[in-house]
């Protein structure tokens, strides 16, 4: 686990440089994917092939190619080619595959293959039931009261609603040195994340119609599902979560007390989180959610502290993350170096200068 930063760096480099090396090469070592899901390792033929997503597949017969064409989501590599253990944006190698429950998964490293194949259920979202969502009229009304109290504690709805974009710079310590993490966001759907680790810079750029990852100034387009996963991970944080409260698909209800806190269950377009609120001030003390980790799906707990005034709001300058049943990857706990609300240069920050790698 203490090597996760280096793994991400390698994965980011591979995401940019590895795709061109795989161009024109059949995935799955040339095996027929339809028969592979049926536990048959039968080579495909160069003359019977098709491209789906970023992968070229070969088939042993026209019949299996036809079956694939009718249901590519079933027979193709799952998760749009993301590493089944690490998840987006870490991409898997098309030849490092494992079949589980008649589906094909790929991996970014031999360690990822080893961990996943030993216990696939730990790592797949479909194997984990979503948190309960069972509001009543009474708990919804109480939830609205708690949310209103929280908004007042952070500075009020008027100040929050003035934010159309923001920039945030974080510092995080790891066993391999310090990370500088920059986040640039513009509502409703533009996002750039940039991480500096020593001499390396990597990150992602997400817009309504495009998703890219980049490493050392070279970007590569990735599936839209990668972009959704990156945005969803950022959306769990305090500021973007509160900024989404007026958007379609946002709902909440009270679920009673948890220890010394009032608990508010929040559904942000299908992403369910629990907010733990100071019962007196209404301030958010922590956010919890079920999410992926290198050790499988775990419950994350992010505790916020060191609230300070920022342009009419009170925002946390420290976040400490723990995860039940897992070591927390470096970078998950951080201090905030700065917030910039409605920055004048946001458009330039959302369009970093990148050389786009050939697909």
C-alpha positions in Angstrom: 0.0 0.0 0.0 2.8 2.5 0.7 3.8 2.1 -3.0 0.5 3.3 -4.4 1.8 6.7 -5.5 4.5 5.0 -7.6 1.9 2.6 -9.0 -0.3 5.5 -10.1 2.7 7.2 -11.7 3.5 4.1 -13.7 -0.1 3.7 -14.6 -0.3 7.3 -15.7 2.7 6.8 -17.9 1.4 3.6 -19.3 -2.0 5.2 -20.0 -0.3 7.8 -22.2 2.5 5.7 -23.8 1.1 2.2 -23.8 -1.8 2.6 -26.1 0.2 3.3 -29.2 2.2 0.2 -28.6 -1.0 -1.9 -28.6 -2.4 -0.3 -31.8 -3.3 -3.0 -34.3 -2.6 -5.8 -31.9 -5.4 -8.2 -30.9 -6.5 -8.2 -27.3 -6.5 -11.2 -25.0 -3.4 -12.7 -26.8 -5.6 -13.2 -29.8 -8.0 -15.5 -28.1 -11.7 -15.6 -29.0 -13.4 -13.4 -26.3 -16.8 -15.1 -26.6 -15.3 -18.6 -26.1 -13.0 -17.2 -23.4 -16.1 -16.2 -21.3 -17.1 -19.9 -21.6 -13.7 -21.1 -20.3 -12.4 -22.1 -23.7 -9.0 -20.7 -24.8 -9.5 -20.9 -28.6 -7.3 -18.6 -30.8 -9.1 -16.2 -33.1 -8.2 -15.5 -36.7 -6.9 -12.2 -38.1 -9.5 -12.3 -40.9 -12.4 -12.5 -38.4 -12.0 -9.5 -36.2 -13.6 -6.3 -35.1 -12.7 -3.2 -32.9 -14.9 -2.3 -29.9 -13.9 0.5 -27.7 -10.1 0.7 -27.6 -9.6 -3.0 -28.2 -9.3 -5.2 -31.3 -10.8 -8.6 -30.9 -10.2 -11.7 -33.0 -12.7 -14.6 -33.3 -12.4 -18.2 -34.2 -15.7 -18.2 -36.3 -18.1 -15.8 -37.9 -20.7 -17.2 -35.4 -18.8 -16.0 -32.3 -18.1 -12.6 -33.9 -21.9 -12.3 -34.5 -22.6 -13.2 -30.9 -20.1 -10.5 -29.8 -21.7 -7.9 -32.0 -25.1 -8.6 -30.6 -23.9 -8.1 -27.0 -20.4 -6.5 -26.8 -21.0 -5.4 -23.2 -21.2 -9.0 -22.1 -18.3 -10.5 -24.1 -15.9 -7.5 -24.3 -13.3 -6.5 -21.7 -15.2 -5.1 -18.7 -14.9 -1.7 -17.1 -13.9 -0.2 -20.5 -10.5 -1.7 -19.9 -9.8 -0.2 -16.5 -7.7 -2.2 -14.1 -10.2 -4.4 -12.2 -8.4 -3.8 -9.0 -7.3 -0.2 -9.1 -10.2 1.2 -11.2 -10.1 4.3 -13.4 -8.0 6.0 -14.5 -5.5 3.1 -14.2 -5.8 1.1 -17.4 -5.3 -2.7 -17.7 -3.2 -4.5 -20.2 -5.2 -6.2 -22.9 -3.2 -9.4 -22.4 -3.4 -9.5 -18.6 -6.8 -11.0 -18.2 -8.9 -13.0 -15.8 -12.4 -14.5 -16.4 -14.8 -14.2 -13.5 -18.5 -15.0 -13.6 -18.3 -15.3 -17.4 -16.9 -11.7 -17.7 -13.3 -10.7 -18.8 -11.3 -8.3 -16.6 -7.8 -6.9 -17.2 -5.1 -5.5 -14.9 -2.4 -2.9 -14.7 0.2 -5.0 -12.9 0.9 -8.6 -11.8 0.1 -7.7 -8.2 -3.3 -6.4 -9.3 -4.0 -9.7 -11.1 -2.9 -11.7 -8.1 -5.1 -9.7 -5.6 -8.2 -9.8 -7.8 -8.0 -13.4 -8.9 -7.7 -14.5 -5.2 -11.0 -12.8 -4.3 -12.9 -11.0 -7.2 -15.9 -10.1 -5.1 -13.9 -7.7 -3.0 -13.1 -5.5 -6.0 -16.3 -5.4 -8.1 -19.0 -2.8 -7.4 -21.7 -5.2 -8.7 -20.9 -7.5 -5.9 -21.6 -4.9 -3.2 -25.1 -3.7 -2.5 -25.6 0.0 -2.5 -26.2 1.7 0.9 -29.8 1.8 2.0 -31.9 4.6 0.7 -35.3 4.6 2.5 -36.5 8.2 3.4 -39.9 9.0 4.7 -41.7 12.3 4.6 -40.6 13.0 8.2 -36.9 12.1 7.7 -36.8 14.1 4.5 -38.1 17.2 6.2 -35.6 16.7 9.0 -32.9 16.3 6.4 -33.8 19.6 4.8 -33.6 21.3 8.2 -30.1 19.8 8.8 -28.9 20.7 5.4 -30.1 24.3 5.9 -28.2 24.4 9.2 -25.1 23.1 7.5 -25.4 25.7 4.8 -25.7 28.4 7.4 -22.7 27.1 9.3 -20.5 27.2 6.1 -21.5 30.8 5.4 -25.0 30.8 4.0 -26.7 29.9 0.7 -26.1 33.3 -0.9 -22.4 33.1 -0.5 -22.3 29.5 -1.6 -24.5 30.2 -4.7 -22.1 32.8 -5.9 -19.5 30.1 -6.6 -19.5 29.1 -10.3 -15.9 27.9 -10.3 -13.1 27.2 -7.8 -9.4 26.3 -7.5 -8.0 24.4 -4.6 -4.3 23.5 -3.9 -3.6 20.7 -1.4 -0.5 19.2 0.1 -0.2 15.6 1.1 2.6 13.7 2.6 3.6 10.2 1.4 6.4 7.7 2.2 8.0 8.8 -1.1 7.7 12.6 -0.5 5.2 15.3 -0.7 2.4 15.6 -3.2 1.0 18.9 -4.5 -2.6 18.4 -5.7 -4.4 21.1 -7.7 -8.1 21.0 -8.5 -9.7 23.3 -11.0 -13.5 23.1 -11.4 -16.2 25.0 -13.2 -19.9 24.2 -12.7 -21.5 22.1 -13.9 -19.1 19.6 -15.4 -15.6 20.9 -16.1 -12.8 19.5 -14.0 -9.0 19.3 -14.1 -6.9 17.5 -11.4 -3.1 17.8 -11.4 -0.7 16.1 -9.1 3.0 16.9 -8.8 5.2 14.2 -7.2 8.8 15.1 -7.3 9.8 15.6 -10.9 6.6 14.0 -12.2 3.2 15.7 -13.1 0.1 13.7 -13.9 -3.6 14.2 -13.8 -6.9 14.3 -15.7 -9.1 16.8 -17.7 -12.8 16.2 -17.8 -15.5 18.2 -19.7 -19.1 17.4 -20.7 -17.9 15.6 -23.9 -14.3 14.6 -23.3 -12.1 12.8 -20.8 -8.3 12.7 -20.8 -5.5 11.6 -18.6 -2.1 13.2 -18.9 1.5 12.5 -17.8 4.4 14.9 -18.3 2.5 17.1 -20.7 1.2 14.3 -22.9 -2.5 13.6 -22.8 -4.6 10.7 -24.0 -8.3 10.3 -24.4 -9.9 7.7 -22.2 -13.4 6.3 -22.1 -16.2 8.5 -20.8 -16.7 6.1 -17.9 -13.2 7.0 -16.6 -14.2 10.6 -16.6 -17.4 9.9 -14.7 -15.4 7.9 -12.1 -12.8 10.7 -11.6 -15.6 13.3 -11.3 -17.5 11.1 -8.8 -14.4 10.7 -6.6 -14.0 14.4 -6.5 -17.7 15.0 -5.9 -17.5 13.2 -2.6 -15.6 16.1 -1.1 -17.3 18.8 1.0 -17.3 21.8 -1.2 -18.4 20.2 -4.5 -21.0 18.1 -2.6 -22.6 21.3 -1.2 -22.4 23.1 -4.5 -24.4 20.2 -6.0 -27.3 20.5 -3.6 -29.5 22.5 -6.0 -28.8 20.3 -9.0 -31.3 17.7 -10.3 -30.7 14.3 -8.8 -29.7 15.6 -5.3 -31.7 14.4 -2.3 -31.2 13.9 1.4 -32.8 12.7 4.6 -31.9 12.4 8.3 -30.9 9.0 9.6 -30.6 9.9 13.3 -27.6 10.3 15.5 -24.3 8.5 15.0 -22.2 8.8 18.2 -22.0 12.5 18.9 -23.1 13.6 15.5 -26.3 14.1 13.6 -26.3 12.0 10.4 -27.5 13.2 7.0 -27.8 10.7 4.2 -27.1 12.3 0.8 -27.8 11.1 -2.7 -25.9 13.1 -5.3 -27.0 11.6 -8.7 -26.7 8.1 -7.4 -23.6 8.7 -5.2 -24.7 8.0 -1.6 -22.7 9.5 1.2 -23.3 10.1 4.9 -22.6 13.5 6.4 -21.8 13.7 10.1 -22.7 17.0 11.5 -21.9 18.8 14.7 -25.2 18.8 16.5 -24.7 22.3 17.9 -23.1 24.3 15.0 -24.3 22.2 12.1 -20.7 22.1 10.7 -19.7 19.1 8.7 -17.3 17.0 10.8 -16.9 14.1 8.4 -18.2 12.4 5.3 -18.4 8.7 4.8 -19.1 6.5 1.8 -18.5 3.0 0.4 -15.9 3.1 -2.4 -13.2 1.2 -4.2 -9.6 0.9 -2.8 -6.6 -1.3 -3.7 -7.8 -3.6 -0.9 -11.4 -3.9 -2.3 -14.5 -1.9 -1.4 -14.2 -0.2 1.9 -16.0 2.5 3.9 -14.1 5.8 3.7 -14.3 8.3 6.6 -12.9 11.8 5.9 -12.8 14.0 9.0 -12.7 17.8 8.3 -11.1 20.3 10.6 -9.3 23.7 10.8 -12.2 25.7 9.3 -11.2 29.2 8.2 -12.9 32.1 6.5 -12.6 32.2 2.7 -14.5 34.8 0.7 -17.5 34.8 2.9 -17.5 31.1 3.6 -15.9 28.9 6.3 -14.0 26.0 4.6 -11.9 23.2 6.1 -8.1 23.4 5.6 -7.4 19.8 6.9 -8.9 16.4 5.9 -7.9 13.2 7.6 -9.0 10.0 5.9 -9.3 6.5 7.3 -10.8 3.4 5.6 -12.3 0.5 7.5 -10.4 -2.7 6.6 -7.7 -0.9 4.5 -4.6 1.2 4.7 -5.3 4.6 3.2 -3.3 5.4 0.0 -1.0 8.3 0.4 -2.7 11.5 -0.7 -6.1 10.7 0.7 -5.3 12.9 3.8 -4.3 16.5 3.1 -4.0 20.0 4.1 -5.2 22.9 2.0 -2.7 25.5 0.9 -5.3 27.7 -0.8 -8.8 28.1 -2.1 -9.6 30.5 -4.9 -13.3 31.0 -5.5 -14.4 32.2 -8.9 -10.8 32.6 -10.2 -10.4 34.9 -13.1 -8.1 32.5 -15.0 -10.3 29.4 -14.6 -10.8 29.0 -18.4 -7.1 28.8 -19.0 -6.6 26.3 -16.1 -9.3 24.1 -17.5 -7.4 23.8 -20.8 -3.8 22.8 -19.9 -1.4 22.8 -22.8 -1.1 19.1 -23.7 0.3 17.1 -26.6 -2.4 14.5 -27.4 -1.0 11.0 -28.0 -2.1 9.1 -31.0 -4.8 6.4 -30.3 
